[in-house]
Amino acid sequence: MSRKLKHARRRLRARWGRDAGMVTSEYAMGIVAAVGFALLLYEVVTSGQVRAELQAIVKRALSARM
């Protein structure tokens, strides 16, 4: 291997080695965001008006003739 290529590989390894803890924090932030979105969606779906609309859709689907 040439000297320049070895030096470039060494620099890349040094650069990538510094971000070892970032992956865990990114996963944690993603999980927190997903839980927040799930709670928001749960609140919307369980609200009175949306619940009534969903029940009406299910009743229409179950009473449809085939």
N, C-alpha and C positions, 0 to 999 in steps of 0.2 A: 504494500500500500504506500501511496505517496505521502510525503510529510504533510502537505496541505489537507489531504483527506483525513488523516489521523487527527490533526488539529481541529478540523471541523466537527468530527465525531465527538471529540472530547468536550468541545464547547456546547454541543447539543445535549449531551448527557448532563452536563453541569446545569444547563438552563432548565431542562425537564425535571431534574431531581429536586429543584426548589419548590415545586408546586405539589408536593406529596400530600399535604393536608387539605388542599382545595377540593378534591373530589368528594370527600366526606361532607364538607360544609355545603357543597352544591346539592348533594342528595338531600341533606337535611332541609335546606330551603325549598327544594322541590316538594318534599313531603308536607311541609308546613303549608305551602301554597295549595296543594291538592286537598288537604284537609279543610282549609278555609273555603275552597270552592265547593267541596262536598257539603259543608254546613250551609252555605248559601243556597245551594240547590235543594237541600232538604227543607229549608225554611220556605222556599218558594212552592215546592210540591205539596207540602203539608198545609199551606194556607187554605182558608175556607173556599175561596172562589176557584182556585186551581183544583182542589180536591173534588169539588162538585162537578167541574167540567170533566175530569178524568173518570169519575163514576158514571157520568152520563155517556161517555164514549164506550165504556165497558158494557153498560146495559144495552146500548144500541148494538154493539157487536154480538152480544150473547143472544139477543132477541132476533137477529137477522135470519131470514130464511135461506136455506141452501138448496 
